[in-house]
Amino acid sequence: MSKWLRIILKVLLGLCIVLALIWFGAAYYIKQNNQKILSQILTQVNEKVSGQVTIGSMAPNLLKGFPNVSVSLNQVLIRDSLWKNHHHDLVNAKKIEISLNIFSLLAGTVNIRKAVLNNANIYIYTDSTGYSNTSAFKSKKNKVENPEADTNKDNLKIGRIDFKDVNLIIDNRKRFKLFNFKIDALNGKIKYGLNGWDGDIKVKTYINSFAFNINKGSFLKDKQIQGTIIAHFNDNSKQITIDQNKLKIGNDIFYIGAQIQTAHGKSGFKIDIKTDDILYKNVSLLLAPNISSKLLKFGIEKPINITGSIVDDGSKSPDPLVHVKMIVKDNKITIPSGELNACNFTGTFTNKDTLNKEIGDENSIIRFYNLKADYYNAPVSVDTLTVTNFSRPIATGLVKSSFPLTNLNSSIGGETFLFKNGTADIRLFCKADIDHFLFTKPVIWGDVNISNADITYLPRQMRLVNSNLILKFNQKDLNIKSNRIQLGKSVVAVDCNIGNFLNFYYTDPNKIQATLKMTSPQLYIAEFIPFLGPRKGTVKKKTVKENTIKQVSDQLDAVLEAAKINIQLKVNRAIYNKFTANNLSADIALLGNGVYFNKINVSHAGGNLSLKGKLTQSGAINRYQFSSNINNVNVKEFFYAFDNFGQSSVTSKNLKGFLSANVNASGNITDKGAIVSRSMFGTVKFTLNKAALVGFEPLEKIGKFIFRSRNLANVELDKLNGLLTLNGDKVNISPMQVNSTALNFNVKGIYGFTTGTNIALDVPLRDPKKSAGIVDEEERQLARMKGIVLHLKAVDEGGKLKIKWNKDHD
């Protein structure tokens, strides 16, 4: 070993011995001067505070703090001067371990280099008037100036501060704030400069409360925070600045920075937050319940990027100013009314949208910029969607979409509507209340264009093909226009106006009144017959939860059945089975389960028909009643068109001439549009002109009985007036005179379609041709019944019609 090395080792050994002697001397000094040192510590602390500081005892810790000397202060208590009023200890620590500078002790002073708080409670309390127990740290006033005391002003500049099992509570009753931390471990290194200090603080703490407004709940509730805080304090501005550094909150990584005002009378702060690749639910759960309860109505499947800030400027507002920005790319969004797939947007939130209004739910707003997504296979884009006023949320935005109608089958197909072809182009500016975050009572401007549609309305099995529609929304009103709607072989043009549509759509569909103008070159009435019958049941799909499109579909179904619809119809040519009419004009009302024919005019069989009536929908069999005016129609064509009105005795084959009549009747019609046989009741007052009865069985039988030489197979009548009363399967024939080319007769009685026929016939044998030359009407009537008159009756016996003598004639 070299000489110099031996000298160095001896010097180092000597220094170690000297240090050890000094350290043991200091420890001995502490032990011997325990009360003196404790008094010095209390004196230094009391110079900085105006409250009460008590220390139960002090004991040296010889094995801790080397090369400094460590002592334990037991039962440390700091109270402000008004403690008796509020009973909150500012500091209540079972043990505070402090490390003292050994050389300062030898000089007779106490210089604290490190302090460790164990099992302590720190309670910073502010009452409703603004008084705080931190006033205990205010310098005492009117103290005697002692220049020598300034030489010890740095003795409380502690370089290391550690917390172990410390509860920190900041309770501000004036501004309704409560911050409650359970600090498992805090290790702080502080370096002092000319104008402040810099701190490097490692912390692990559990947050019981982080409430900026206790009435609205806590942020970061029951979360653990772990990481390193780099802090700086400026003595001139009295501001603490925390660098934006990585902190772990729960299982997520955040980058958090802050600025905190500590000057007297100021309590403002700003917290900046940034995090990447975090789940939306985890972020929502970090916020106060008044915000998170609303945000958790939504869900985002994949992680997102978020930046934000929380600002409290120390003003009277109990709530902090919150700004949040999130970026969502190719994500799946869950909303109460469904799902948004392949979703992209940039979203922002603030609880102070209008600067001159207070912070709060009423002044909160969410903005979604450049929102694009697939909503139940319908691509949707919104330039800017806003949700304002969280107390009563209002959503506003311009919605655009274009998609094949078949895409809707996955969401609403198979229940109310079935889509086989067509496209929809949507451009709607919407403003809607959000009741429990479901869209209700919307106000809408814009158009929905439907082209080349093939849609089946399943409850009534009505299918539209090759159809075009334009739906124009004007705030609460709706106008529907189409130059082509094809139902089967019928093609119609439509112009429909519905006032106050959106007001009643959700609240009271029964109050919706629609005026529907329809024109058509040719209409097949049978294709509208499904409206006569009951709604068909459909198979309901099993869904996990409701969606807006499904709700709209169901609601539209309810509206279609409940709304009051007035139809004004003009048709060039109308066809129903055998019935063909021209120049049809109709005013029809659909009200509940009733179809009201307010006025129908039509040209048919060379004449005109007008009708008023009502159809009551009951199911397979429906009740109708009507009054009709028939003017100069070809009776053969008329009976043929109406299938002989459900009877087979007098058919179109038996009739010729022109009919005019007034009909008042009621009866039953099937849901297929067929008149139920023998169900009609009412009266028919008719006039037949230039008529003929051809091949009418009762007359032919009479001919075989007594008029073998006359042609009763073709009986021509110049004019016949009569009144028929319809009673189901029977017709009551009021007395009438029949004057024909073959014979004259009077007739009355009952004709039964199945049984019950009992018709009285008074038949003069005089040949009508003999009276042909009589000009005077009265004389002709007298001559009509001259000579032999046969009194006959036609009766039903055993299902066959028989002619007998009428012994009980008038």
Solvent accessible surface area in square Angstrom, and as a share of the most:
residue,aa,sasa,rsa
1,M,148,0.66
2,S,67,0.43
3,K,138,0.58
4,W,184,0.65
5,L,82,0.41
6,R,106,0.39
7,I,66,0.34
8,I,92,0.47
9,L,83,0.41
10,K,143,0.60
11,V,85,0.49
12,L,93,0.46
13,L,112,0.56
14,G,29,0.28
15,L,96,0.48
16,C,78,0.47
17,I,90,0.45
18,V,75,0.43
19,L,81,0.40
20,A,37,0.28
21,L,119,0.59
22,I,42,0.21
23,W,22,0.08
24,F,119,0.50
25,G,32,0.31
26,A,0,0.00
27,A,8,0.07
28,Y,138,0.52
29,Y,52,0.20
30,I,0,0.00
31,K,140,0.59
32,Q,105,0.47
33,N,41,0.21
34,N,31,0.16
35,Q,131,0.58
36,K,102,0.43
37,I,0,0.00
38,L,14,0.07
39,S,60,0.39
40,Q,42,0.19
41,I,4,0.02
42,L,40,0.20
43,T,73,0.43
44,Q,21,0.09
45,V,28,0.16
46,N,43,0.22
47,E,74,0.33
48,K,90,0.38
49,V,2,0.01
50,S,47,0.30
51,G,16,0.16
52,Q,102,0.46
53,V,16,0.09
54,T,52,0.30
55,I,21,0.11
56,G,55,0.53
57,S,50,0.33
58,M,11,0.05
59,A,43,0.33
60,P,41,0.26
61,N,36,0.18
62,L,78,0.39
63,L,175,0.87
64,K,103,0.43
65,G,36,0.34
66,F,133,0.55
67,P,79,0.50
68,N,38,0.20
69,V,1,0.00
70,S,5,0.03
71,V,0,0.00
72,S,7,0.04
73,L,8,0.04
74,N,38,0.19
75,Q,110,0.49
76,V,7,0.04
77,L,37,0.18
78,I,18,0.09
79,R,56,0.21
80,D,5,0.03
81,S,92,0.59
82,L,72,0.36
83,W,55,0.19
84,K,168,0.71
85,N,116,0.60
86,H,27,0.12
87,H,113,0.51
88,H,43,0.19
89,D,27,0.14
90,L,2,0.01
91,V,14,0.08
92,N,59,0.30
93,A,0,0.00
94,K,127,0.54
95,K,75,0.32
96,I,20,0.10
97,E,23,0.11
98,I,6,0.03
99,S,7,0.05
100,L,0,0.00
101,N,32,0.17
102,I,10,0.05
103,F,120,0.50
104,S,16,0.10
105,L,2,0.01
106,L,98,0.49
107,A,81,0.62
108,G,27,0.26
109,T,46,0.27
110,V,0,0.00
111,N,16,0.08
112,I,8,0.04
113,R,88,0.32
114,K,64,0.27
115,A,8,0.06
116,V,12,0.07
117,L,20,0.10
118,N,22,0.11
119,N,79,0.40
120,A,1,0.01
121,N,72,0.37
122,I,24,0.12
123,Y,44,0.17
124,I,46,0.23
125,Y,19,0.07
126,T,21,0.12
127,D,33,0.17
128,S,83,0.54
129,T,108,0.63
130,G,34,0.33
131,Y,56,0.21
132,S,23,0.15
133,N,0,0.00
134,T,50,0.29
135,S,18,0.12
136,A,1,0.01
137,F,101,0.42
138,K,105,0.45
139,S,73,0.47
140,K,91,0.39
141,K,176,0.74
142,N,155,0.79
143,K,111,0.47
144,V,137,0.79
145,E,143,0.64
146,N,78,0.40
147,P,105,0.66
148,E,132,0.59
149,A,30,0.23
150,D,89,0.46
151,T,112,0.65
152,N,58,0.30
153,K,126,0.53
154,D,63,0.33
155,N,11,0.06
156,L,45,0.22
157,K,81,0.34
158,I,29,0.15
159,G,22,0.21
160,R,75,0.27
161,I,48,0.24
162,D,6,0.03
163,F,30,0.12
164,K,101,0.43
165,D,78,0.40
166,V,0,0.00
167,N,58,0.30
168,L,36,0.18
169,I,35,0.18
170,I,58,0.29
171,D,10,0.05
172,N,27,0.14
173,R,110,0.40
174,K,109,0.46
175,R,26,0.10
176,F,92,0.38
177,K,10,0.04
178,L,55,0.27
179,F,22,0.09
180,N,33,0.17
181,F,33,0.14
182,K,85,0.36
183,I,8,0.04
184,D,45,0.24
185,A,37,0.29
186,L,28,0.14
187,N,57,0.29
188,G,2,0.02
189,K,117,0.50
190,I,28,0.14
191,K,159,0.67
192,Y,84,0.32
193,G,47,0.45
194,L,184,0.91
195,N,88,0.45
196,G,16,0.15
197,W,59,0.21
198,D,71,0.37
199,G,3,0.03
200,D,58,0.30
201,I,34,0.17
202,K,126,0.53
203,V,15,0.09
204,K,75,0.32
205,T,10,0.06
206,Y,76,0.29
207,I,0,0.00
208,N,47,0.24
209,S,13,0.08
210,F,31,0.13
211,A,3,0.03
212,F,1,0.00
213,N,11,0.06
214,I,84,0.43
215,N,114,0.58
216,K,63,0.27
217,G,22,0.21
218,S,12,0.08
219,F,13,0.05
220,L,26,0.13
221,K,101,0.43
222,D,75,0.39
223,K,53,0.23
224,Q,66,0.29
225,I,20,0.10
226,Q,80,0.35
227,G,21,0.20
228,T,36,0.21
229,I,39,0.20
230,I,48,0.25
231,A,4,0.03
232,H,61,0.27
233,F,38,0.16
234,N,66,0.34
235,D,68,0.35
236,N,117,0.60
237,S,61,0.39
238,K,76,0.32
239,Q,48,0.21
240,I,36,0.18
241,T,43,0.25
242,I,35,0.18
243,D,57,0.29
244,Q,90,0.40
245,N,48,0.25
246,K,106,0.45
247,L,15,0.08
248,K,86,0.36
249,I,6,0.03
250,G,28,0.27
251,N,139,0.71
252,D,29,0.15
253,I,72,0.37
254,F,7,0.03
255,Y,89,0.34
256,I,27,0.14
257,G,3,0.03
258,A,7,0.05
259,Q,56,0.25
260,I,61,0.31
261,Q,59,0.26
262,T,64,0.37
263,A,24,0.19
264,H,166,0.74
265,G,78,0.75
266,K,127,0.54
267,S,60,0.39
268,G,6,0.06
269,F,36,0.15
270,K,78,0.33
271,I,27,0.14
272,D,37,0.19
273,I,40,0.20
274,K,80,0.34
275,T,1,0.01
276,D,74,0.38
277,D,108,0.56
278,I,2,0.01
279,L,78,0.39
280,Y,12,0.05
281,K,124,0.53
282,N,49,0.25
283,V,18,0.10
284,S,0,0.00
285,L,77,0.38
286,L,16,0.08
287,L,30,0.15
288,A,3,0.02
289,P,71,0.44
290,N,33,0.17
291,I,15,0.08
292,S,11,0.07
293,S,59,0.38
294,K,36,0.15
295,L,28,0.14
296,L,74,0.37
297,K,93,0.40
298,F,55,0.23
299,G,21,0.21
300,I,18,0.09
301,E,106,0.47
302,K,86,0.37
303,P,68,0.43
304,I,5,0.02
305,N,60,0.31
306,I,10,0.05
307,T,56,0.33
308,G,17,0.16
309,S,16,0.10
310,I,13,0.07
311,V,35,0.20
312,D,5,0.02
313,D,108,0.56
314,G,33,0.31
315,S,51,0.33
316,K,196,0.83
317,S,28,0.18
318,P,48,0.30
319,D,17,0.09
320,P,6,0.04
321,L,39,0.19
322,V,5,0.03
323,H,81,0.36
324,V,31,0.18
325,K,93,0.39
326,M,28,0.13
327,I,64,0.33
328,V,2,0.01
329,K,149,0.63
330,D,85,0.44
331,N,4,0.02
332,K,64,0.27
333,I,11,0.06
334,T,41,0.24
335,I,24,0.12
336,P,40,0.25
337,S,4,0.02
338,G,0,0.00
339,E,52,0.23
340,L,22,0.11
341,N,58,0.30
342,A,51,0.40
343,C,0,0.00
344,N,58,0.30
345,F,14,0.06
346,T,40,0.24
347,G,4,0.04
348,T,39,0.23
349,F,20,0.08
350,T,13,0.07
351,N,13,0.07
352,K,56,0.24
353,D,55,0.29
354,T,51,0.30
355,L,151,0.75
356,N,135,0.69
357,K,123,0.52
358,E,149,0.67
359,I,30,0.15
360,G,10,0.09
361,D,28,0.15
362,E,120,0.54
363,N,10,0.05
364,S,3,0.02
365,I,7,0.03
366,I,19,0.10
367,R,67,0.24
368,F,42,0.17
369,Y,82,0.31
370,N,103,0.53
371,L,12,0.06
372,K,121,0.51
373,A,6,0.05
374,D,54,0.28
375,Y,29,0.11
376,Y,50,0.19
377,N,74,0.38
378,A,6,0.04
379,P,58,0.37
380,V,26,0.15
381,S,31,0.20
382,V,7,0.04
383,D,79,0.41
384,T,53,0.31
385,L,36,0.18
386,T,25,0.14
387,V,12,0.07
388,T,44,0.26
389,N,46,0.23
390,F,7,0.03
391,S,66,0.43
392,R,158,0.58
393,P,12,0.08
394,I,35,0.18
395,A,6,0.04
396,T,33,0.19
397,G,3,0.03
398,L,44,0.22
399,V,35,0.20
400,K,64,0.27
401,S,14,0.09
402,S,65,0.42
403,F,14,0.06
404,P,65,0.41
405,L,4,0.02
406,T,55,0.32
407,N,42,0.22
408,L,22,0.11
409,N,38,0.20
410,S,74,0.48
411,S,7,0.05
412,I,11,0.06
413,G,3,0.03
414,G,33,0.32
415,E,3,0.02
416,T,3,0.02
417,F,24,0.10
418,L,58,0.29
419,F,17,0.07
420,K,107,0.45
421,N,81,0.42
422,G,7,0.06
423,T,62,0.36
424,A,4,0.03
425,D,62,0.32
426,I,40,0.20
427,R,133,0.49
428,L,20,0.10
429,F,77,0.32
430,C,31,0.19
431,K,92,0.39
432,A,6,0.05
433,D,27,0.14
434,I,13,0.07
435,D,77,0.40
436,H,147,0.66
437,F,18,0.08
438,L,58,0.29
439,F,89,0.37
440,T,35,0.20
441,K,104,0.44
442,P,14,0.09
443,V,28,0.16
444,I,19,0.10
445,W,84,0.29
446,G,25,0.24
447,D,46,0.24
448,V,18,0.10
449,N,57,0.29
450,I,27,0.14
451,S,40,0.26
452,N,90,0.46
453,A,3,0.02
454,D,16,0.08
455,I,19,0.10
456,T,13,0.07
457,Y,24,0.09
458,L,22,0.11
459,P,3,0.02
460,R,18,0.07
461,Q,107,0.48
462,M,19,0.09
463,R,106,0.39
464,L,46,0.23
465,V,29,0.16
466,N,83,0.43
467,S,2,0.01
468,N,45,0.23
469,L,29,0.14
470,I,71,0.36
471,L,35,0.17
472,K,87,0.37
473,F,27,0.11
474,N,97,0.50
475,Q,89,0.40
476,K,69,0.29
477,D,64,0.33
478,L,9,0.05
479,N,24,0.12
480,I,36,0.18
481,K,92,0.39
482,S,12,0.08
483,N,124,0.64
484,R,80,0.29
485,I,21,0.11
486,Q,29,0.13
487,L,13,0.07
488,G,38,0.36
489,K,134,0.57
490,S,0,0.00
491,V,38,0.22
492,V,7,0.04
493,A,36,0.28
494,V,15,0.08
495,D,48,0.25
496,C,7,0.04
497,N,80,0.41
498,I,16,0.08
499,G,43,0.42
500,N,56,0.29
501,F,14,0.06
502,L,10,0.05
503,N,55,0.28
504,F,53,0.22
505,Y,13,0.05
506,Y,77,0.29
507,T,81,0.47
508,D,43,0.22
509,P,23,0.15
510,N,85,0.43
511,K,113,0.48
512,I,1,0.00
513,Q,122,0.54
514,A,7,0.05
515,T,50,0.29
516,L,32,0.16
517,K,104,0.44
518,M,20,0.09
519,T,69,0.40
520,S,6,0.04
521,P,86,0.54
522,Q,59,0.26
523,L,6,0.03
524,Y,45,0.17
525,I,53,0.27
526,A,46,0.36
527,E,41,0.19
528,F,50,0.21
529,I,22,0.11
530,P,40,0.25
531,F,74,0.31
532,L,20,0.10
533,G,3,0.03
534,P,60,0.38
535,R,101,0.37
536,K,96,0.41
537,G,81,0.78
538,T,39,0.23
539,V,128,0.73
540,K,129,0.55
541,K,87,0.37
542,K,205,0.87
543,T,69,0.40
544,V,154,0.88
545,K,93,0.39
546,E,83,0.37
547,N,8,0.04
548,T,31,0.18
549,I,30,0.15
550,K,19,0.08
551,Q,66,0.29
552,V,60,0.35
553,S,5,0.03
554,D,49,0.25
555,Q,41,0.18
556,L,59,0.29
557,D,15,0.08
558,A,47,0.36
559,V,6,0.03
560,L,76,0.38
561,E,46,0.21
562,A,24,0.18
563,A,7,0.06
564,K,69,0.29
565,I,30,0.15
566,N,40,0.21
567,I,24,0.12
568,Q,74,0.33
569,L,17,0.09
570,K,128,0.54
571,V,3,0.02
572,N,97,0.50
573,R,97,0.36
574,A,0,0.00
575,I,30,0.15
576,Y,45,0.17
577,N,113,0.58
578,K,96,0.41
579,F,20,0.08
580,T,46,0.27
581,A,0,0.00
582,N,68,0.35
583,N,106,0.54
584,L,17,0.09
585,S,33,0.22
586,A,9,0.07
587,D,41,0.21
588,I,24,0.12
589,A,12,0.09
590,L,32,0.16
591,L,67,0.33
592,G,54,0.52
593,N,91,0.47
594,G,2,0.02
595,V,13,0.07
596,Y,68,0.26
597,F,48,0.20
598,N,67,0.34
599,K,108,0.46
600,I,29,0.15
601,N,58,0.30
602,V,13,0.07
603,S,33,0.21
604,H,12,0.05
605,A,16,0.12
606,G,79,0.76
607,G,7,0.07
608,N,76,0.39
609,L,18,0.09
610,S,36,0.23
611,L,51,0.25
612,K,121,0.51
613,G,18,0.17
614,K,66,0.28
615,L,6,0.03
616,T,39,0.23
617,Q,30,0.13
618,S,86,0.55
619,G,12,0.12
620,A,64,0.50
621,I,84,0.43
622,N,1,0.00
623,R,97,0.35
624,Y,22,0.09
625,Q,104,0.46
626,F,46,0.19
627,S,44,0.29
628,S,15,0.10
629,N,78,0.40
630,I,8,0.04
631,N,75,0.38
632,N,73,0.37
633,V,0,0.00
634,N,39,0.20
635,V,2,0.01
636,K,88,0.37
637,E,87,0.39
638,F,9,0.04
639,F,35,0.15
640,Y,115,0.44
641,A,9,0.07
642,F,63,0.26
643,D,88,0.46
644,N,26,0.13
645,F,64,0.27
646,G,26,0.25
647,Q,27,0.12
648,S,97,0.62
649,S,35,0.23
650,V,38,0.22
651,T,26,0.15
652,S,10,0.07
653,K,162,0.69
654,N,17,0.09
655,L,12,0.06
656,K,101,0.43
657,G,9,0.08
658,F,80,0.33
659,L,15,0.07
660,S,31,0.20
661,A,7,0.05
662,N,78,0.40
663,V,14,0.08
664,N,80,0.41
665,A,8,0.06
666,S,25,0.16
667,G,0,0.00
668,N,37,0.19
669,I,29,0.15
670,T,31,0.18
671,D,32,0.16
672,K,156,0.66
673,G,4,0.04
674,A,55,0.43
675,I,61,0.31
676,V,44,0.26
677,S,53,0.34
678,R,116,0.42
679,S,11,0.07
680,M,26,0.12
681,F,94,0.39
682,G,21,0.20
683,T,53,0.31
684,V,26,0.15
685,K,131,0.56
686,F,21,0.09
687,T,33,0.19
688,L,19,0.09
689,N,50,0.26
690,K,155,0.65
691,A,4,0.03
692,A,8,0.06
693,L,33,0.16
694,V,41,0.24
695,G,32,0.30
696,F,34,0.14
697,E,95,0.43
698,P,16,0.10
699,L,8,0.04
700,E,56,0.25
701,K,65,0.28
702,I,2,0.01
703,G,8,0.07
704,K,141,0.60
705,F,92,0.38
706,I,51,0.26
707,F,10,0.04
708,R,195,0.71
709,S,114,0.74
710,R,51,0.19
711,N,94,0.48
712,L,7,0.03
713,A,46,0.35
714,N,54,0.27
715,V,1,0.01
716,E,84,0.37
717,L,11,0.05
718,D,114,0.59
719,K,109,0.46
720,L,17,0.08
721,N,85,0.43
722,G,11,0.11
723,L,72,0.36
724,L,41,0.20
725,T,38,0.22
726,L,25,0.12
727,N,67,0.34
728,G,7,0.07
729,D,45,0.23
730,K,63,0.27
731,V,13,0.08
732,N,64,0.33
733,I,22,0.11
734,S,30,0.20
735,P,105,0.66
736,M,32,0.14
737,Q,87,0.39
738,V,9,0.05
739,N,57,0.29
740,S,11,0.07
741,T,72,0.42
742,A,8,0.06
743,L,0,0.00
744,N,14,0.07
745,F,14,0.06
746,N,39,0.20
747,V,12,0.07
748,K,75,0.32
749,G,19,0.18
750,I,69,0.35
751,Y,35,0.13
752,G,6,0.06
753,F,52,0.22
754,T,71,0.41
755,T,75,0.44
756,G,34,0.33
757,T,9,0.05
758,N,81,0.42
759,I,17,0.09
760,A,22,0.17
761,L,11,0.05
762,D,31,0.16
763,V,1,0.00
764,P,0,0.00
765,L,57,0.28
766,R,63,0.23
767,D,41,0.21
768,P,18,0.11
769,K,147,0.62
770,K,140,0.59
771,S,7,0.05
772,A,83,0.64
773,G,66,0.64
774,I,33,0.17
775,V,135,0.78
776,D,76,0.39
777,E,99,0.44
778,E,127,0.57
779,E,93,0.42
780,R,81,0.29
781,Q,62,0.28
782,L,125,0.62
783,A,4,0.03
784,R,10,0.04
785,M,64,0.28
786,K,114,0.48
787,G,67,0.65
788,I,116,0.59
789,V,33,0.19
790,L,19,0.09
791,H,46,0.21
792,L,0,0.00
793,K,57,0.24
794,A,2,0.01
795,V,18,0.10
796,D,36,0.19
797,E,61,0.27
798,G,86,0.82
799,G,56,0.54
800,K,140,0.60
801,L,32,0.16
802,K,93,0.40
803,I,31,0.16
804,K,81,0.34
805,W,133,0.47
806,N,17,0.09
807,K,183,0.77
808,D,128,0.66
809,H,77,0.35
810,D,138,0.71
